[in-house]
Amino acid sequence: MGTQKRKWTAEEEEALLAGVAKHGLGKWKNILKDPEFASFLIDRSNIDLKNYKLKSLMLVELKV
């Protein structure tokens, strides 16, 4: 069994969006290593970032 999933905080979401704006979509490891975002995303993996971003994009598409 894996680790317990927890909800994303507003700070984590903002750091992820800013990281994507700075490094580009798919540059998850670069975002995690960037000191500007690392402290907010310390408990997240690159897979967490990818899955959250893809889930968010799918939800936006479904609402349109």
All heavy atoms as TSV, in Angstrom:
chain	resi	resn	atom	element	x	y	z
A	1	MET	N	N	0.827	-1.171	0.000
A	1	MET	CA	C	0.000	0.000	0.000
A	1	MET	C	C	0.881	1.248	0.000
A	1	MET	O	O	1.896	1.286	0.653
A	1	MET	CB	C	-0.897	0.013	1.224
A	1	MET	CG	C	-1.609	-1.261	1.456
A	1	MET	SD	S	-3.362	-0.960	1.355
A	1	MET	CE	C	-3.949	-2.552	1.777
A	2	GLY	N	N	0.448	2.260	-0.715
A	2	GLY	CA	C	1.219	3.493	-0.845
A	2	GLY	C	C	0.991	4.442	0.308
A	2	GLY	O	O	0.334	4.118	1.293
A	3	THR	N	N	1.541	5.613	0.154
A	3	THR	CA	C	1.369	6.627	1.179
A	3	THR	C	C	-0.019	7.237	1.079
A	3	THR	O	O	-0.651	7.195	0.019
A	3	THR	CB	C	2.421	7.739	1.042
A	3	THR	OG1	O	2.292	8.321	-0.249
A	3	THR	CG2	C	3.816	7.193	1.234
A	4	GLN	N	N	-0.475	7.810	2.171
A	4	GLN	CA	C	-1.783	8.451	2.214
A	4	GLN	C	C	-1.772	9.707	1.338
A	4	GLN	O	O	-0.879	10.533	1.450
A	4	GLN	CB	C	-2.109	8.837	3.662
A	4	GLN	CG	C	-3.448	9.477	3.851
A	4	GLN	CD	C	-4.589	8.487	3.848
A	4	GLN	OE1	O	-4.373	7.294	3.944
A	4	GLN	NE2	N	-5.798	8.966	3.726
A	5	LYS	N	N	-2.764	9.832	0.481
A	5	LYS	CA	C	-2.870	11.036	-0.336
A	5	LYS	C	C	-3.502	12.141	0.497
A	5	LYS	O	O	-4.389	11.886	1.303
A	5	LYS	CB	C	-3.721	10.772	-1.569
A	5	LYS	CG	C	-3.058	9.830	-2.531
A	5	LYS	CD	C	-3.804	9.770	-3.826
A	5	LYS	CE	C	-3.095	8.805	-4.742
A	5	LYS	NZ	N	-3.453	8.956	-6.096
A	6	ARG	N	N	-3.013	13.349	0.295
A	6	ARG	CA	C	-3.596	14.473	1.021
A	6	ARG	C	C	-3.958	15.566	0.035
A	6	ARG	O	O	-3.393	15.637	-1.053
A	6	ARG	CB	C	-2.662	14.975	2.115
A	6	ARG	CG	C	-1.318	15.378	1.659
A	6	ARG	CD	C	-0.437	15.810	2.826
A	6	ARG	NE	N	0.769	16.390	2.289
A	6	ARG	CZ	C	0.882	17.640	1.848
A	6	ARG	NH1	N	-0.124	18.461	1.929
A	6	ARG	NH2	N	2.009	18.089	1.343
A	7	LYS	N	N	-4.906	16.387	0.435
A	7	LYS	CA	C	-5.364	17.466	-0.440
A	7	LYS	C	C	-4.243	18.466	-0.675
A	7	LYS	O	O	-3.389	18.678	0.183
A	7	LYS	CB	C	-6.555	18.179	0.185
A	7	LYS	CG	C	-7.804	17.361	0.199
A	7	LYS	CD	C	-8.939	18.190	0.703
A	7	LYS	CE	C	-9.987	18.158	-0.378
A	7	LYS	NZ	N	-11.127	18.995	-0.129
A	8	TRP	N	N	-4.293	19.082	-1.827
A	8	TRP	CA	C	-3.334	20.135	-2.158
A	8	TRP	C	C	-3.747	21.413	-1.456
A	8	TRP	O	O	-4.918	21.782	-1.427
A	8	TRP	CB	C	-3.323	20.357	-3.669
A	8	TRP	CG	C	-2.534	19.326	-4.398
A	8	TRP	CD1	C	-2.842	18.006	-4.560
A	8	TRP	CD2	C	-1.294	19.520	-5.075
A	8	TRP	NE1	N	-1.870	17.385	-5.271
A	8	TRP	CE2	C	-0.915	18.290	-5.617
A	8	TRP	CE3	C	-0.480	20.630	-5.272
A	8	TRP	CZ2	C	0.263	18.137	-6.341
A	8	TRP	CZ3	C	0.677	20.473	-6.003
A	8	TRP	CH2	C	1.037	19.240	-6.525
A	9	THR	N	N	-2.755	22.121	-0.917
A	9	THR	CA	C	-3.019	23.414	-0.295
A	9	THR	C	C	-3.015	24.489	-1.379
A	9	THR	O	O	-2.503	24.272	-2.491
A	9	THR	CB	C	-1.945	23.762	0.748
A	9	THR	OG1	O	-0.692	23.934	0.073
A	9	THR	CG2	C	-1.843	22.678	1.812
A	10	ALA	N	N	-3.567	25.635	-1.040
A	10	ALA	CA	C	-3.565	26.760	-1.981
A	10	ALA	C	C	-2.135	27.163	-2.329
A	10	ALA	O	O	-1.836	27.485	-3.483
A	10	ALA	CB	C	-4.328	27.945	-1.388
A	11	GLU	N	N	-1.241	27.106	-1.339
A	11	GLU	CA	C	0.161	27.473	-1.573
A	11	GLU	C	C	0.826	26.505	-2.539
A	11	GLU	O	O	1.604	26.907	-3.405
A	11	GLU	CB	C	0.933	27.507	-0.249
A	11	GLU	CG	C	0.522	28.631	0.674
A	11	GLU	CD	C	-0.734	28.323	1.488
A	11	GLU	OE1	O	-1.200	27.161	1.498
A	11	GLU	OE2	O	-1.256	29.263	2.108
A	12	GLU	N	N	0.524	25.216	-2.401
A	12	GLU	CA	C	1.084	24.218	-3.313
A	12	GLU	C	C	0.574	24.442	-4.736
A	12	GLU	O	O	1.341	24.362	-5.702
A	12	GLU	CB	C	0.727	22.802	-2.855
A	12	GLU	CG	C	1.465	22.349	-1.622
A	12	GLU	CD	C	0.976	21.014	-1.117
A	12	GLU	OE1	O	-0.240	20.728	-1.175
A	12	GLU	OE2	O	1.832	20.236	-0.656
A	13	GLU	N	N	-0.714	24.707	-4.868
A	13	GLU	CA	C	-1.299	24.961	-6.183
A	13	GLU	C	C	-0.650	26.174	-6.843
A	13	GLU	O	O	-0.305	26.125	-8.028
A	13	GLU	CB	C	-2.806	25.178	-6.069
A	13	GLU	CG	C	-3.573	23.932	-5.712
A	13	GLU	CD	C	-5.059	24.200	-5.552
A	13	GLU	OE1	O	-5.518	25.340	-5.798
A	13	GLU	OE2	O	-5.776	23.262	-5.179
A	14	GLU	N	N	-0.496	27.238	-6.076
A	14	GLU	CA	C	0.123	28.455	-6.609
A	14	GLU	C	C	1.565	28.203	-7.022
A	14	GLU	O	O	2.002	28.677	-8.077
A	14	GLU	CB	C	0.061	29.579	-5.571
A	14	GLU	CG	C	-1.332	30.109	-5.351
A	14	GLU	CD	C	-1.413	31.120	-4.213
A	14	GLU	OE1	O	-0.369	31.700	-3.841
A	14	GLU	OE2	O	-2.516	31.329	-3.703
A	15	ALA	N	N	2.307	27.454	-6.207
A	15	ALA	CA	C	3.700	27.143	-6.534
A	15	ALA	C	C	3.777	26.300	-7.803
A	15	ALA	O	O	4.636	26.526	-8.665
A	15	ALA	CB	C	4.370	26.414	-5.373
A	16	LEU	N	N	2.867	25.345	-7.945
A	16	LEU	CA	C	2.853	24.507	-9.145
A	16	LEU	C	C	2.557	25.346	-10.387
A	16	LEU	O	O	3.259	25.239	-11.402
A	16	LEU	CB	C	1.825	23.385	-9.003
A	16	LEU	CG	C	1.629	22.505	-10.232
A	16	LEU	CD1	C	2.941	21.872	-10.688
A	16	LEU	CD2	C	0.587	21.438	-9.955
A	17	LEU	N	N	1.551	26.187	-10.321
A	17	LEU	CA	C	1.207	27.028	-11.471
A	17	LEU	C	C	2.339	27.986	-11.829
A	17	LEU	O	O	2.666	28.164	-13.004
A	17	LEU	CB	C	-0.079	27.801	-11.193
A	17	LEU	CG	C	-1.350	26.960	-11.101
A	17	LEU	CD1	C	-2.529	27.827	-10.685
A	17	LEU	CD2	C	-1.632	26.249	-12.405
A	18	ALA	N	N	2.961	28.579	-10.817
A	18	ALA	CA	C	4.085	29.481	-11.066
A	18	ALA	C	C	5.268	28.699	-11.635
A	18	ALA	O	O	5.977	29.188	-12.525
A	18	ALA	CB	C	4.486	30.193	-9.782
A	19	GLY	N	N	5.477	27.496	-11.141
A	19	GLY	CA	C	6.555	26.654	-11.654
A	19	GLY	C	C	6.346	26.265	-13.103
A	19	GLY	O	O	7.289	26.266	-13.902
A	20	VAL	N	N	5.121	25.950	-13.457
A	20	VAL	CA	C	4.811	25.619	-14.856
A	20	VAL	C	C	5.004	26.848	-15.731
A	20	VAL	O	O	5.549	26.752	-16.835
A	20	VAL	CB	C	3.374	25.060	-14.989
A	20	VAL	CG1	C	2.939	24.983	-16.446
A	20	VAL	CG2	C	3.280	23.690	-14.326
A	21	ALA	N	N	4.604	28.012	-15.234
A	21	ALA	CA	C	4.794	29.246	-16.006
A	21	ALA	C	C	6.279	29.532	-16.227
A	21	ALA	O	O	6.678	29.986	-17.303
A	21	ALA	CB	C	4.131	30.420	-15.285
A	22	LYS	N	N	7.103	29.242	-15.225
A	22	LYS	CA	C	8.531	29.529	-15.317
A	22	LYS	C	C	9.297	28.471	-16.104
A	22	LYS	O	O	10.137	28.804	-16.944
A	22	LYS	CB	C	9.114	29.634	-13.906
A	22	LYS	CG	C	10.597	29.962	-13.876
A	22	LYS	CD	C	11.080	30.167	-12.458
A	22	LYS	CE	C	12.566	30.487	-12.408
A	22	LYS	NZ	N	13.012	30.706	-11.017
A	23	HIS	N	N	9.017	27.186	-15.842
A	23	HIS	CA	C	9.817	26.098	-16.410
A	23	HIS	C	C	9.144	25.385	-17.572
A	23	HIS	O	O	9.822	24.714	-18.352
A	23	HIS	CB	C	10.152	25.066	-15.328
A	23	HIS	CG	C	11.049	25.600	-14.264
A	23	HIS	ND1	N	12.396	25.782	-14.454
A	23	HIS	CD2	C	10.786	26.011	-12.993
A	23	HIS	CE1	C	12.933	26.264	-13.347
A	23	HIS	NE2	N	11.972	26.424	-12.448
A	24	GLY	N	N	7.831	25.489	-17.667
A	24	GLY	CA	C	7.109	24.821	-18.744
A	24	GLY	C	C	6.422	23.550	-18.274
A	24	GLY	O	O	6.823	22.927	-17.295
A	25	LEU	N	N	5.388	23.189	-19.004
A	25	LEU	CA	C	4.616	21.987	-18.706
A	25	LEU	C	C	5.496	20.760	-18.918
A	25	LEU	O	O	6.181	20.640	-19.923
A	25	LEU	CB	C	3.394	21.933	-19.634
A	25	LEU	CG	C	2.314	20.923	-19.316
A	25	LEU	CD1	C	1.721	21.199	-17.939
A	25	LEU	CD2	C	1.227	20.963	-20.365
A	26	GLY	N	N	5.486	19.857	-17.960
A	26	GLY	CA	C	6.264	18.635	-18.067
A	26	GLY	C	C	7.641	18.705	-17.433
A	26	GLY	O	O	8.324	17.697	-17.325
A	27	LYS	N	N	8.048	19.858	-16.952
A	27	LYS	CA	C	9.361	20.020	-16.315
A	27	LYS	C	C	9.226	19.888	-14.803
A	27	LYS	O	O	9.675	20.732	-14.030
A	27	LYS	CB	C	9.970	21.380	-16.695
A	27	LYS	CG	C	10.127	21.587	-18.171
A	27	LYS	CD	C	11.132	20.603	-18.734
A	27	LYS	CE	C	11.366	20.898	-20.209
A	27	LYS	NZ	N	12.263	19.951	-20.818
A	28	TRP	N	N	8.603	18.789	-14.370
A	28	TRP	CA	C	8.231	18.599	-12.975
A	28	TRP	C	C	9.450	18.572	-12.052
A	28	TRP	O	O	9.429	19.175	-10.985
A	28	TRP	CB	C	7.408	17.324	-12.819
A	28	TRP	CG	C	6.311	17.227	-13.831
A	28	TRP	CD1	C	6.135	16.234	-14.744
A	28	TRP	CD2	C	5.245	18.155	-14.072
A	28	TRP	NE1	N	5.037	16.485	-15.534
A	28	TRP	CE2	C	4.467	17.666	-15.143
A	28	TRP	CE3	C	4.866	19.362	-13.499
A	28	TRP	CZ2	C	3.348	18.325	-15.634
A	28	TRP	CZ3	C	3.750	20.020	-13.989
A	28	TRP	CH2	C	3.000	19.502	-15.038
A	29	LYS	N	N	10.506	17.866	-12.444
A	29	LYS	CA	C	11.699	17.799	-11.595
A	29	LYS	C	C	12.365	19.162	-11.472
A	29	LYS	O	O	12.864	19.524	-10.404
A	29	LYS	CB	C	12.690	16.774	-12.134
A	29	LYS	CG	C	12.243	15.344	-11.896
A	29	LYS	CD	C	13.273	14.353	-12.349
A	29	LYS	CE	C	12.780	12.943	-12.102
A	29	LYS	NZ	N	13.753	11.932	-12.514
A	30	ASN	N	N	12.377	19.928	-12.547
A	30	ASN	CA	C	12.948	21.276	-12.495
A	30	ASN	C	C	12.169	22.159	-11.529
A	30	ASN	O	O	12.752	22.957	-10.792
A	30	ASN	CB	C	12.967	21.927	-13.875
A	30	ASN	CG	C	13.907	21.238	-14.830
A	30	ASN	OD1	O	14.727	20.420	-14.434
A	30	ASN	ND2	N	13.780	21.558	-16.099
A	31	ILE	N	N	10.849	22.018	-11.540
A	31	ILE	CA	C	10.009	22.797	-10.631
A	31	ILE	C	C	10.321	22.424	-9.180
A	31	ILE	O	O	10.484	23.297	-8.328
A	31	ILE	CB	C	8.510	22.584	-10.941
A	31	ILE	CG1	C	8.180	23.134	-12.335
A	31	ILE	CG2	C	7.628	23.223	-9.871
A	31	ILE	CD1	C	6.814	22.745	-12.860
A	32	LEU	N	N	10.439	21.119	-8.910
A	32	LEU	CA	C	10.723	20.670	-7.546
A	32	LEU	C	C	12.092	21.114	-7.059
A	32	LEU	O	O	12.275	21.363	-5.870
A	32	LEU	CB	C	10.634	19.141	-7.467
A	32	LEU	CG	C	9.224	18.557	-7.537
A	32	LEU	CD1	C	9.299	17.045	-7.610
A	32	LEU	CD2	C	8.392	18.993	-6.346
A	33	LYS	N	N	13.058	21.216	-7.952
A	33	LYS	CA	C	14.419	21.611	-7.573
A	33	LYS	C	C	14.595	23.121	-7.449
A	33	LYS	O	O	15.543	23.586	-6.825
A	33	LYS	CB	C	15.423	21.086	-8.603
A	33	LYS	CG	C	15.582	19.586	-8.576
A	33	LYS	CD	C	16.560	19.148	-9.646
A	33	LYS	CE	C	16.684	17.646	-9.697
A	33	LYS	NZ	N	17.575	17.207	-10.779
A	34	ASP	N	N	13.693	23.894	-8.022
A	34	ASP	CA	C	13.798	25.351	-8.000
A	34	ASP	C	C	13.559	25.861	-6.572
A	34	ASP	O	O	12.505	25.608	-5.991
A	34	ASP	CB	C	12.765	25.947	-8.955
A	34	ASP	CG	C	12.930	27.437	-9.167
A	34	ASP	OD1	O	13.217	28.161	-8.188
A	34	ASP	OD2	O	12.764	27.888	-10.313
A	35	PRO	N	N	14.531	26.574	-6.003
A	35	PRO	CA	C	14.379	27.065	-4.624
A	35	PRO	C	C	13.161	27.962	-4.417
A	35	PRO	O	O	12.641	28.055	-3.299
A	35	PRO	CB	C	15.664	27.855	-4.372
A	35	PRO	CG	C	16.579	27.560	-5.484
A	35	PRO	CD	C	15.790	26.949	-6.600
A	36	GLU	N	N	12.698	28.578	-5.482
A	36	GLU	CA	C	11.522	29.454	-5.381
A	36	GLU	C	C	10.262	28.659	-5.030
A	36	GLU	O	O	9.350	29.180	-4.381
A	36	GLU	CB	C	11.337	30.172	-6.725
A	36	GLU	CG	C	10.261	31.207	-6.735
A	36	GLU	CD	C	10.161	31.942	-8.070
A	36	GLU	OE1	O	11.089	31.839	-8.902
A	36	GLU	OE2	O	9.138	32.618	-8.276
A	37	PHE	N	N	10.208	27.385	-5.436
A	37	PHE	CA	C	9.007	26.572	-5.246
A	37	PHE	C	C	9.221	25.378	-4.316
A	37	PHE	O	O	8.259	24.809	-3.820
A	37	PHE	CB	C	8.501	26.052	-6.597
A	37	PHE	CG	C	8.446	27.111	-7.651
A	37	PHE	CD1	C	9.238	27.031	-8.782
A	37	PHE	CD2	C	7.633	28.223	-7.510
A	37	PHE	CE1	C	9.213	28.016	-9.749
A	37	PHE	CE2	C	7.605	29.219	-8.466
A	37	PHE	CZ	C	8.391	29.109	-9.596
A	38	ALA	N	N	10.467	24.988	-4.108
A	38	ALA	CA	C	10.784	23.759	-3.379
A	38	ALA	C	C	10.191	23.728	-1.974
A	38	ALA	O	O	9.700	22.684	-1.530
A	38	ALA	CB	C	12.294	23.554	-3.320
A	39	SER	N	N	10.222	24.837	-1.272
A	39	SER	CA	C	9.718	24.840	0.110
A	39	SER	C	C	8.210	24.598	0.171
A	39	SER	O	O	7.708	24.058	1.151
A	39	SER	CB	C	10.068	26.146	0.807
A	39	SER	OG	O	9.436	27.237	0.174
A	40	PHE	N	N	7.496	24.973	-0.882
A	40	PHE	CA	C	6.043	24.757	-0.914
A	40	PHE	C	C	5.689	23.341	-1.340
A	40	PHE	O	O	4.625	22.832	-1.008
A	40	PHE	CB	C	5.370	25.745	-1.872
A	40	PHE	CG	C	5.515	27.176	-1.453
A	40	PHE	CD1	C	6.410	28.011	-2.103
A	40	PHE	CD2	C	4.778	27.684	-0.408
A	40	PHE	CE1	C	6.551	29.329	-1.724
A	40	PHE	CE2	C	4.910	29.007	-0.015
A	40	PHE	CZ	C	5.810	29.835	-0.674
A	41	LEU	N	N	6.577	22.715	-2.101
A	41	LEU	CA	C	6.288	21.406	-2.691
A	41	LEU	C	C	7.137	20.301	-2.079
A	41	LEU	O	O	7.312	19.243	-2.690
A	41	LEU	CB	C	6.526	21.475	-4.213
A	41	LEU	CG	C	5.672	22.504	-4.946
A	41	LEU	CD1	C	6.145	22.671	-6.381
A	41	LEU	CD2	C	4.197	22.117	-4.904
A	42	ILE	N	N	7.622	20.517	-0.878
A	42	ILE	CA	C	8.571	19.594	-0.253
A	42	ILE	C	C	8.009	18.183	-0.088
A	42	ILE	O	O	8.736	17.201	-0.172
A	42	ILE	CB	C	9.087	20.163	1.087
A	42	ILE	CG1	C	10.314	19.404	1.516
A	42	ILE	CG2	C	7.998	20.161	2.147
A	42	ILE	CD1	C	11.178	20.159	2.483
A	43	ASP	N	N	6.718	18.056	0.133
A	43	ASP	CA	C	6.107	16.741	0.336
A	43	ASP	C	C	5.506	16.156	-0.941
A	43	ASP	O	O	4.770	15.171	-0.882
A	43	ASP	CB	C	5.008	16.831	1.400
A	43	ASP	CG	C	5.573	17.146	2.776
A	43	ASP	OD1	O	6.695	16.715	3.071
A	43	ASP	OD2	O	4.876	17.844	3.550
A	44	ARG	N	N	5.819	16.746	-2.076
A	44	ARG	CA	C	5.263	16.291	-3.358
A	44	ARG	C	C	6.366	15.719	-4.256
A	44	ARG	O	O	7.494	16.171	-4.241
A	44	ARG	CB	C	4.578	17.458	-4.092
A	44	ARG	CG	C	3.430	18.076	-3.332
A	44	ARG	CD	C	2.287	17.116	-3.154
A	44	ARG	NE	N	1.184	17.730	-2.416
A	44	ARG	CZ	C	0.053	17.101	-2.172
A	44	ARG	NH1	N	-0.144	15.880	-2.593
A	44	ARG	NH2	N	-0.894	17.716	-1.480
A	45	SER	N	N	5.992	14.732	-5.049
A	45	SER	CA	C	6.928	14.144	-6.015
A	45	SER	C	C	6.624	14.697	-7.404
A	45	SER	O	O	5.577	15.333	-7.615
A	45	SER	CB	C	6.780	12.622	-6.027
A	45	SER	OG	O	5.544	12.265	-6.625
A	46	ASN	N	N	7.527	14.433	-8.336
A	46	ASN	CA	C	7.268	14.866	-9.702
A	46	ASN	C	C	6.015	14.193	-10.261
A	46	ASN	O	O	5.278	14.791	-11.044
A	46	ASN	CB	C	8.485	14.630	-10.599
A	46	ASN	CG	C	8.933	13.198	-10.635
A	46	ASN	OD1	O	8.888	12.486	-9.629
A	46	ASN	ND2	N	9.379	12.743	-11.784
A	47	ILE	N	N	5.727	12.985	-9.828
A	47	ILE	CA	C	4.511	12.283	-10.265
A	47	ILE	C	C	3.274	12.967	-9.689
A	47	ILE	O	O	2.260	13.109	-10.381
A	47	ILE	CB	C	4.553	10.792	-9.836
A	47	ILE	CG1	C	5.791	10.096	-10.411
A	47	ILE	CG2	C	3.274	10.077	-10.246
A	47	ILE	CD1	C	5.883	10.098	-11.921
A	48	ASP	N	N	3.352	13.417	-8.440
A	48	ASP	CA	C	2.241	14.172	-7.835
A	48	ASP	C	C	1.933	15.412	-8.663
A	48	ASP	O	O	0.772	15.729	-8.927
A	48	ASP	CB	C	2.570	14.618	-6.406
A	48	ASP	CG	C	2.622	13.478	-5.407
A	48	ASP	OD1	O	1.962	12.454	-5.624
A	48	ASP	OD2	O	3.340	13.636	-4.398
A	49	LEU	N	N	2.980	16.132	-9.065
A	49	LEU	CA	C	2.798	17.354	-9.844
A	49	LEU	C	C	2.137	17.037	-11.181
A	49	LEU	O	O	1.176	17.691	-11.584
A	49	LEU	CB	C	4.138	18.061	-10.080
A	49	LEU	CG	C	4.582	19.056	-9.018
A	49	LEU	CD1	C	4.690	18.445	-7.644
A	49	LEU	CD2	C	5.871	19.708	-9.418
A	50	LYS	N	N	2.636	16.022	-11.853
A	50	LYS	CA	C	2.082	15.643	-13.159
A	50	LYS	C	C	0.623	15.228	-13.022
A	50	LYS	O	O	-0.236	15.703	-13.777
A	50	LYS	CB	C	2.881	14.493	-13.763
A	50	LYS	CG	C	2.323	14.018	-15.104
A	50	LYS	CD	C	2.982	12.749	-15.550
A	50	LYS	CE	C	2.458	11.628	-14.703
A	50	LYS	NZ	N	2.384	10.335	-15.296
A	51	ASN	N	N	0.334	14.360	-12.069
A	51	ASN	CA	C	-1.036	13.873	-11.908
A	51	ASN	C	C	-1.996	14.987	-11.534
A	51	ASN	O	O	-3.118	15.040	-12.034
A	51	ASN	CB	C	-1.087	12.772	-10.853
A	51	ASN	CG	C	-0.451	11.487	-11.325
A	51	ASN	OD1	O	-0.222	11.288	-12.517
A	51	ASN	ND2	N	-0.147	10.627	-10.387
A	52	TYR	N	N	-1.571	15.891	-10.668
A	52	TYR	CA	C	-2.440	16.995	-10.267
A	52	TYR	C	C	-2.708	17.911	-11.451
A	52	TYR	O	O	-3.838	18.338	-11.679
A	52	TYR	CB	C	-1.819	17.783	-9.112
A	52	TYR	CG	C	-2.735	18.867	-8.620
A	52	TYR	CD1	C	-3.765	18.567	-7.747
A	52	TYR	CD2	C	-2.596	20.180	-9.053
A	52	TYR	CE1	C	-4.629	19.545	-7.306
A	52	TYR	CE2	C	-3.459	21.163	-8.618
A	52	TYR	CZ	C	-4.469	20.848	-7.748
A	52	TYR	OH	O	-5.329	21.820	-7.331
A	53	LYS	N	N	-1.668	18.223	-12.203
A	53	LYS	CA	C	-1.834	19.125	-13.342
A	53	LYS	C	C	-2.747	18.499	-14.388
A	53	LYS	O	O	-3.642	19.162	-14.904
A	53	LYS	CB	C	-0.462	19.470	-13.936
A	53	LYS	CG	C	-0.517	20.524	-15.007
A	53	LYS	CD	C	-1.032	21.836	-14.452
A	53	LYS	CE	C	-1.105	22.890	-15.539
A	53	LYS	NZ	N	-1.803	24.076	-15.102
A	54	LEU	N	N	-2.551	17.224	-14.691
A	54	LEU	CA	C	-3.397	16.558	-15.677
A	54	LEU	C	C	-4.845	16.493	-15.208
A	54	LEU	O	O	-5.767	16.729	-15.973
A	54	LEU	CB	C	-2.864	15.154	-15.967
A	54	LEU	CG	C	-1.538	15.101	-16.708
A	54	LEU	CD1	C	-1.067	13.658	-16.837
A	54	LEU	CD2	C	-1.642	15.745	-18.079
A	55	LYS	N	N	-5.052	16.197	-13.923
A	55	LYS	CA	C	-6.404	16.149	-13.362
A	55	LYS	C	C	-7.067	17.519	-13.463
A	55	LYS	O	O	-8.224	17.639	-13.858
A	55	LYS	CB	C	-6.342	15.689	-11.911
A	55	LYS	CG	C	-7.671	15.636	-11.223
A	55	LYS	CD	C	-7.501	15.213	-9.779
A	55	LYS	CE	C	-8.759	15.475	-8.998
A	55	LYS	NZ	N	-8.574	15.340	-7.569
A	56	SER	N	N	-6.323	18.565	-13.131
A	56	SER	CA	C	-6.860	19.922	-13.202
A	56	SER	C	C	-7.247	20.294	-14.616
A	56	SER	O	O	-8.308	20.881	-14.853
A	56	SER	CB	C	-5.836	20.916	-12.681
A	56	SER	OG	O	-5.564	20.690	-11.341
A	57	LEU	N	N	-6.388	19.946	-15.582
A	57	LEU	CA	C	-6.687	20.250	-16.982
A	57	LEU	C	C	-7.912	19.499	-17.462
A	57	LEU	O	O	-8.734	20.043	-18.200
A	57	LEU	CB	C	-5.479	19.914	-17.862
A	57	LEU	CG	C	-4.272	20.825	-17.713
A	57	LEU	CD1	C	-3.107	20.286	-18.516
A	57	LEU	CD2	C	-4.589	22.248	-18.137
A	58	MET	N	N	-8.067	18.243	-17.032
A	58	MET	CA	C	-9.239	17.474	-17.438
A	58	MET	C	C	-10.506	18.063	-16.857
A	58	MET	O	O	-11.527	18.144	-17.533
A	58	MET	CB	C	-9.091	16.010	-17.012
A	58	MET	CG	C	-8.059	15.274	-17.831
A	58	MET	SD	S	-7.914	13.494	-17.545
A	58	MET	CE	C	-8.489	13.221	-15.928
A	59	LEU	N	N	-10.474	18.510	-15.613
A	59	LEU	CA	C	-11.648	19.119	-15.001
A	59	LEU	C	C	-12.046	20.400	-15.711
A	59	LEU	O	O	-13.218	20.670	-15.920
A	59	LEU	CB	C	-11.400	19.397	-13.518
A	59	LEU	CG	C	-11.338	18.170	-12.614
A	59	LEU	CD1	C	-10.960	18.573	-11.201
A	59	LEU	CD2	C	-12.674	17.435	-12.602
A	60	VAL	N	N	-11.071	21.200	-16.099
A	60	VAL	CA	C	-11.353	22.434	-16.821
A	60	VAL	C	C	-11.999	22.112	-18.168
A	60	VAL	O	O	-12.973	22.747	-18.559
A	60	VAL	CB	C	-10.048	23.263	-17.012
A	60	VAL	CG1	C	-10.264	24.393	-18.010
A	60	VAL	CG2	C	-9.588	23.814	-15.675
A	61	GLU	N	N	-11.484	21.109	-18.866
A	61	GLU	CA	C	-12.046	20.727	-20.166
A	61	GLU	C	C	-13.487	20.237	-20.025
A	61	GLU	O	O	-14.321	20.525	-20.877
A	61	GLU	CB	C	-11.180	19.638	-20.800
A	61	GLU	CG	C	-9.788	20.099	-21.127
A	61	GLU	CD	C	-9.479	20.017	-22.597
A	61	GLU	OE1	O	-10.168	19.289	-23.319
A	61	GLU	OE2	O	-8.539	20.697	-23.015
A	62	LEU	N	N	-13.781	19.506	-18.968
A	62	LEU	CA	C	-15.120	18.971	-18.765
A	62	LEU	C	C	-16.125	20.085	-18.477
A	62	LEU	O	O	-17.304	19.964	-18.823
A	62	LEU	CB	C	-15.140	17.953	-17.619
A	62	LEU	CG	C	-14.427	16.633	-17.902
A	62	LEU	CD1	C	-14.392	15.798	-16.630
A	62	LEU	CD2	C	-15.119	15.870	-19.010
A	63	LYS	N	N	-15.692	21.162	-17.842
A	63	LYS	CA	C	-16.591	22.262	-17.492
A	63	LYS	C	C	-16.888	23.164	-18.681
A	63	LYS	O	O	-17.855	23.914	-18.652
A	63	LYS	CB	C	-15.984	23.093	-16.357
A	63	LYS	CG	C	-15.968	22.372	-15.049
A	63	LYS	CD	C	-15.368	23.214	-13.959
A	63	LYS	CE	C	-15.331	22.464	-12.647
A	63	LYS	NZ	N	-14.721	23.244	-11.581
A	64	VAL	N	N	-16.079	23.114	-19.709
A	64	VAL	CA	C	-16.255	24.014	-20.860
A	64	VAL	C	C	-17.384	23.541	-21.729
A	64	VAL	O	O	-17.791	22.486	-21.844
A	64	VAL	CB	C	-14.956	24.110	-21.680
A	64	VAL	CG1	C	-15.171	24.908	-22.947
A	64	VAL	CG2	C	-13.873	24.721	-20.836
